[in-house]
Amino acid sequence: MPGPFVVPVHGDIELPKDVDCVVIGGGIVGASSALELAESGLRVALCEKGGIGQEQSSRNWGWLRISRRDPREIPLMAEALRIWASLSTRTGRDIGYTRAGIVFTCTNDKEYEQYASWGRHLEGYQIESRMIRPTQLRDLLPGSNLDVKGALYTPADGRAEPQKAAPAIAEAARERGATILTECAVRGVETTNGAVSGVVTERGFIACRAVVLAGGAWSNLFCGRLGLDLPQLNVMSTVLRTTSVDNGPEEAVWASNFALRKRQDGGYTLASTTSVVDIVPNSFRYARDFLPALWMGWRSLNFRLGGRFVEEARVPTRWTMDEASPFEYCRVLDPKPSKKSCEVALLNARKAFPVLDKAEIAQRWAGYIDVTPDAIPVISAVDAVPGFHVATGFSGHGFGIAPAAGKLMADIVTGRSPIVDPTNFRWSRFSDGSKVTLMGA
């Protein structure tokens, strides 16, 4: 089954000979980086091997949340919420933004206390987030049958439409002077005296002094050709959308066995809270790096050994600039969704919200989430290759934080004062002897 319909962005025909910065990857992080760089006055080319926003940027839940964030991400997410609120006006396009709040339910007293203690990380941000008990939850979500101890409720959280957001941002970047190149894979980076001097695309060479890699699930492979080791694995998540439903919850809801979010079309985006981890060659290569994450999250992960192992084993890790790269053989990662996962998630959601009894599955899709060992992104320059920058590894949190991530990336590229301290997102944290820690670890 094909992925979700994404608002089409028609790429520019002419390849620029020389720009200040090439952004590799047309997902929402790459598009946001391109917009911020173009607004900073730089000449920008955004290169995407397929179409804008066609991979995980259009396949996610559409949540814009600061709630239950890793504390290291909170300053950046606070900036993101401010950007989202005016993004439709800024881009001149509808992105479906709504400030409707998000509810994380608690199944036991221990979870309730954990969520309650998390709230201290929002002190000083003037963002409302509070714990509510079952009676208050029933008032907030009338007609619900959630058997829980309570919930973390953050009214400042919101939602937007993933199939609209990245295209809108990319079009806005073009209006600010950026060149948008679709069906234009970057095969590699050229360097002069060790520093970035350009990129080779399947359509030709573009000279530049800076590159931003926002390649999502493809970032590890691209970095490897440069001799750079990015510890990253990919996790598959299945999502469904339902037909339109009247009088359903406005707030997005996370429960132990499903998550849902109201859509602009009146239906719901709904998913299981478990994900599939395909065992692939890199699983063994990075086993030690990811062991703490796997240990903490094993209850929500289903490990699978199958065809994906063979597929990734066959992908070349080195290629010459004058031959087709792996990015040209797979324009869009479109994994097969789990039918069972969808059916179980919808069944559980119907039990919790009887109003969904009339909702039917309109479409299913799946996507690959790029994950780092500490589950926070890399937004950083790479000192080993001056001029090369990476914005990837958003670990399932990327859609909501992307506008601010793009702004931070532009700050780093231009050398101006960053909107937040980027230290936690530095590339070198995986190799400088720092202890890699996870939220709650």
C-alpha positions in Angstrom: 0.0 0.0 0.0 1.5 3.4 -0.9 2.3 5.9 1.8 0.1 8.9 2.6 -0.7 11.5 0.0 1.7 14.4 0.4 1.1 17.8 -1.1 3.3 17.8 -4.2 6.3 20.1 -4.6 7.5 20.4 -8.2 11.3 20.7 -8.2 13.2 23.4 -10.0 14.6 22.4 -13.4 17.9 24.3 -13.4 20.8 23.1 -11.3 22.6 26.0 -9.7 26.4 26.1 -10.3 27.3 27.7 -7.0 25.5 28.3 -3.7 26.5 29.0 -0.1 24.9 25.9 1.4 23.5 22.6 0.1 20.9 21.0 2.3 20.7 17.2 1.7 17.2 15.8 2.5 13.8 17.2 1.8 12.0 16.2 5.0 10.7 18.7 7.5 14.2 19.2 9.1 15.9 19.8 5.8 13.1 22.1 4.6 13.2 24.1 7.9 17.0 24.4 7.6 16.6 25.6 4.0 14.0 28.2 5.0 16.1 29.6 7.9 19.2 29.7 5.8 17.5 31.5 2.9 15.9 34.0 5.3 19.4 34.6 6.6 20.4 35.8 3.1 22.4 32.7 2.0 22.1 31.1 -1.4 20.6 27.6 -0.7 20.0 24.5 -2.7 17.8 21.8 -1.1 18.4 18.4 -2.7 16.0 15.5 -2.2 16.4 12.1 -3.8 12.6 11.6 -4.1 9.9 14.1 -3.3 9.6 16.6 -0.5 8.4 15.2 2.8 7.6 11.7 1.4 9.3 9.6 4.1 9.0 9.9 7.9 8.1 13.6 7.7 4.7 12.7 6.3 4.3 9.4 8.1 4.5 10.5 11.7 1.7 11.1 14.2 1.6 14.8 13.7 2.1 15.7 17.4 3.7 18.9 18.5 4.7 18.2 22.0 6.9 19.5 24.7 5.3 17.1 27.2 7.4 14.1 28.2 10.4 15.4 26.2 13.9 14.6 27.2 14.9 17.6 29.3 17.8 18.3 26.9 15.3 18.9 24.1 12.9 21.2 26.1 14.6 24.6 25.4 14.6 23.8 21.6 11.0 22.5 21.7 9.9 25.6 23.5 11.2 27.6 20.6 9.5 25.2 18.2 6.1 25.7 19.8 6.5 29.5 19.3 7.5 29.0 15.6 4.6 26.6 14.9 2.1 29.1 16.1 2.9 31.5 13.3 4.2 29.1 10.7 1.0 29.1 8.5 1.2 32.9 8.3 5.0 32.8 7.7 4.7 30.2 4.9 1.4 31.6 3.5 0.0 28.0 3.5 -2.3 25.9 5.6 -0.4 23.4 7.7 -3.3 22.3 10.0 -1.8 23.8 13.1 -4.0 23.5 16.2 -3.2 24.1 19.8 -5.3 21.3 21.2 -3.2 19.8 24.0 -1.8 16.3 24.6 -2.7 13.8 27.3 -0.3 11.1 28.5 -2.2 8.6 30.6 -0.7 6.8 33.6 -1.5 3.2 34.3 -0.1 3.0 37.8 1.0 5.2 40.7 4.7 4.9 39.8 4.0 6.3 36.3 1.9 9.1 37.9 4.8 10.1 40.1 7.3 10.0 37.2 5.1 12.2 35.1 4.5 14.6 38.0 8.2 14.9 38.6 8.9 15.5 34.9 6.9 18.8 35.2 9.8 20.5 37.0 11.7 20.7 33.7 9.2 23.2 32.4 9.8 25.7 35.2 10.7 29.1 33.8 9.2 28.4 30.4 5.7 29.7 31.2 4.2 26.6 29.6 1.2 25.1 31.4 1.4 21.3 32.1 -0.3 19.6 35.0 -1.3 16.3 36.4 -5.0 15.4 36.4 -6.8 12.6 38.2 -9.4 10.3 36.6 -12.4 12.5 37.4 -10.7 15.5 35.8 -9.7 13.3 32.9 -13.3 12.3 32.3 -14.3 15.9 32.3 -11.6 16.7 29.8 -12.4 13.7 27.6 -16.2 13.2 28.0 -17.4 9.8 26.9 -14.0 8.1 27.4 -13.6 4.8 29.1 -9.9 5.1 30.1 -9.1 2.9 33.1 -6.1 4.9 34.4 -4.6 6.4 37.5 -4.5 9.9 36.0 -2.6 11.7 33.2 -0.2 14.4 32.3 -2.0 17.1 30.4 -0.2 19.9 28.5 -2.6 22.4 26.9 0.3 24.1 25.1 0.9 21.1 23.0 -0.6 20.9 19.6 -0.9 19.1 16.2 -0.3 19.8 12.5 -0.7 17.9 9.3 2.5 16.0 8.3 1.4 15.7 4.7 1.2 19.5 4.4 4.0 20.9 6.7 7.2 20.0 4.9 5.9 21.0 1.5 4.7 24.3 2.8 8.0 25.1 4.4 10.0 24.0 1.3 7.8 26.3 -0.9 8.3 29.1 1.5 12.1 28.5 1.3 11.9 28.7 -2.5 10.0 32.0 -2.3 12.9 33.3 -0.2 15.4 32.4 -3.0 16.2 28.7 -2.3 16.5 26.2 -5.2 14.3 23.1 -4.5 15.7 20.1 -6.4 13.5 16.9 -6.3 14.5 13.5 -7.8 18.0 14.8 -7.3 20.1 12.5 -5.1 23.4 13.8 -3.7 26.0 11.1 -4.4 28.7 12.6 -2.2 30.6 15.6 -0.9 33.7 17.0 -2.5 36.4 18.6 -0.4 39.4 20.8 -1.0 42.2 20.7 1.6 39.8 18.7 3.8 37.0 21.3 3.8 33.7 21.2 1.9 33.9 22.6 -1.6 30.8 21.2 -3.3 28.5 18.2 -3.8 28.1 15.8 -6.7 24.4 15.2 -7.5 23.0 12.8 -10.0 22.4 15.9 -12.2 25.8 17.4 -11.8 28.1 19.4 -9.5 27.1 22.2 -7.2 29.9 24.3 -5.6 29.3 25.3 -2.0 31.1 26.1 1.2 28.7 24.4 3.6 26.6 21.2 3.5 23.7 20.3 5.9 22.9 16.6 6.0 19.3 16.1 7.0 19.0 12.6 5.6 16.9 10.9 8.3 17.1 7.1 8.0 19.8 7.5 5.2 22.2 9.6 7.2 24.4 6.8 8.5 25.0 5.5 5.0 25.8 8.9 3.6 28.2 9.7 6.5 30.0 6.4 6.0 31.1 7.3 2.5 32.8 10.3 4.0 34.6 8.1 6.6 32.4 9.4 9.4 30.8 7.0 11.9 27.3 8.0 12.9 25.8 5.6 15.4 22.2 5.3 14.1 19.6 2.6 13.7 16.1 2.7 12.2 12.9 1.7 13.9 9.7 1.0 11.9 6.3 2.4 13.1 2.9 1.6 11.6 0.2 4.3 11.4 -3.4 4.4 10.2 -5.9 7.1 9.5 -9.7 6.6 10.0 -12.7 7.9 8.3 -14.4 11.0 9.7 -15.9 10.9 13.2 -18.2 13.3 15.0 -17.7 14.4 18.6 -14.3 12.7 19.1 -11.6 14.0 21.4 -9.8 17.2 20.3 -6.8 16.5 22.5 -4.2 14.0 21.3 -4.0 11.0 23.6 -1.3 8.5 24.5 -2.3 5.3 26.3 -0.5 2.1 27.0 -1.8 0.4 23.9 -2.6 3.1 21.4 -2.1 6.8 20.5 -4.4 9.0 18.6 -4.6 12.5 17.2 -7.5 14.3 15.5 -7.0 15.1 11.8 -8.0 18.2 9.9 -10.3 16.0 7.7 -12.3 14.9 10.8 -10.8 11.5 11.1 -8.0 10.3 13.4 -4.4 9.4 13.0 -4.0 6.3 15.2 -1.1 4.0 16.0 0.1 1.3 18.3 2.7 2.4 21.0 5.0 -0.4 20.0 7.5 -0.3 17.1 9.3 -2.9 15.0 13.1 -3.2 15.2 14.5 -5.0 12.1 17.7 -6.8 12.9 20.1 -5.7 10.2 24.0 -5.7 9.9 24.2 -2.3 11.7 22.3 -3.9 14.7 25.5 -5.9 15.5 27.8 -3.0 14.6 26.1 -0.7 17.1 24.9 -3.3 19.6 27.0 -1.9 22.4 26.0 1.7 21.8 22.3 0.9 21.8 22.2 -1.6 24.6 21.0 0.9 27.3 18.2 2.1 25.0 17.1 -1.4 24.1 17.1 -2.4 27.8 14.9 0.6 28.8 12.5 0.3 25.8 12.3 -3.5 25.2 8.6 -3.6 26.3 7.6 -1.3 23.4 9.9 -2.9 20.8 9.2 -6.0 18.6 12.4 -7.4 17.2 12.2 -9.0 13.7 14.7 -10.9 11.6 13.6 -11.0 8.0 14.1 -9.6 4.5 15.3 -6.2 5.7 18.6 -7.8 6.9 19.3 -9.1 3.4 18.2 -5.8 1.8 20.6 -3.7 3.9 23.4 -6.2 3.6 23.3 -5.8 -0.2 23.5 -2.0 -0.1 27.0 -0.8 -1.0 28.7 1.4 1.5 31.2 2.8 -1.0 30.6 4.1 -4.5 32.2 6.4 -7.0 30.8 9.8 -7.8 30.3 8.9 -11.5 28.0 5.9 -10.7 24.5 5.7 -9.4 24.4 5.8 -5.6 22.1 3.7 -3.3 19.9 6.8 -2.9 19.0 6.6 -6.6 17.8 3.0 -6.3 15.4 3.7 -3.5 13.7 7.1 -3.9 11.2 6.6 -1.0 11.4 4.3 1.9 7.9 2.8 2.0 7.9 -0.3 4.3 4.9 -2.5 4.5 2.6 -1.6 7.4 1.5 -4.1 10.0 -2.2 -4.9 9.4 -2.4 -6.6 12.8 -0.9 -3.5 14.6 -3.5 -1.3 13.0 -6.4 -3.5 13.9 -5.3 -3.9 17.5 -4.7 -0.2 18.0 -8.1 0.6 16.6 -9.8 -2.0 18.8 -8.1 -0.6 21.9 -9.0 3.0 20.9 -12.6 2.0 20.4 -12.7 0.5 23.9 -11.4 3.8 25.3 -13.5 6.0 23.1 -16.8 4.4 22.0 -17.4 7.3 19.7 -14.8 5.6 17.4 -17.0 2.6 16.9 -18.1 4.0 13.6 -14.6 4.9 12.5 -13.2 2.6 9.8 -9.6 2.3 8.6 -9.2 4.5 5.6 -5.5 3.9 5.0 -2.4 2.3 6.6 1.3 3.1 6.1 4.6 2.7 7.8 7.8 4.6 8.1 11.4 4.4 9.4 12.4 6.5 12.4 16.1 7.4 12.7 17.3 6.8 16.2 20.5 7.6 18.1 21.8 5.8 21.2 20.6 8.6 23.6 17.4 9.3 21.7 18.2 12.9 21.0 19.3 14.4 17.7 22.6 15.4 16.3 22.4 19.1 15.3 26.0 20.0 14.8 29.0 20.9 12.7 31.4 18.0 12.1 35.0 19.2 12.9 36.7 16.4 10.9 35.2 17.9 7.7 35.0 21.7 8.0 31.8 22.9 6.4 29.9 19.7 6.9 26.9 19.7 9.2 24.5 17.1 10.4 20.8 17.4 11.5 19.5 13.9 12.0 18.7 11.2 14.6 15.5 12.8 15.9 14.4 9.5 17.3 10.7 9.9 16.7 10.6 13.4 18.1 11.5 15.2 14.9 8.3 16.6 13.4 7.4 18.8 16.3 10.9 20.1 17.0 11.9 20.5 13.3 11.2 24.3 12.9 13.5 25.1 15.8 16.0 22.5 14.8 16.2 24.2 11.4 16.7 27.5 13.0 19.5 26.1 15.3 21.2 24.5 12.3 21.1 27.9 10.4 22.6 29.5 13.5 25.5 27.0 13.5 26.1 27.3 9.7 26.2 31.1 9.8 28.1 31.4 13.0 25.6 33.6 14.8 24.5 33.2 18.4 22.4 30.1 18.6 18.8 30.2 19.8 19.7 27.5 22.4 22.9 26.0 23.7 23.7 23.3 21.1 26.1 21.3 23.3 23.8 18.4 24.0 23.3 17.9 20.2 27.0 17.9 19.3 28.3 15.3 16.9 31.4 14.6 19.1 29.4 13.3 22.1 29.6 9.8 20.7 33.4 9.8 20.4 34.7 12.3 23.0 34.4 10.0 26.0 31.1 11.5 27.2 28.7 9.2 28.9 25.7 8.7 26.6 22.6 8.8 28.8 18.9 8.4 28.2 16.0 10.2 29.8 15.2 8.3 33.0 18.5 6.4 33.0 
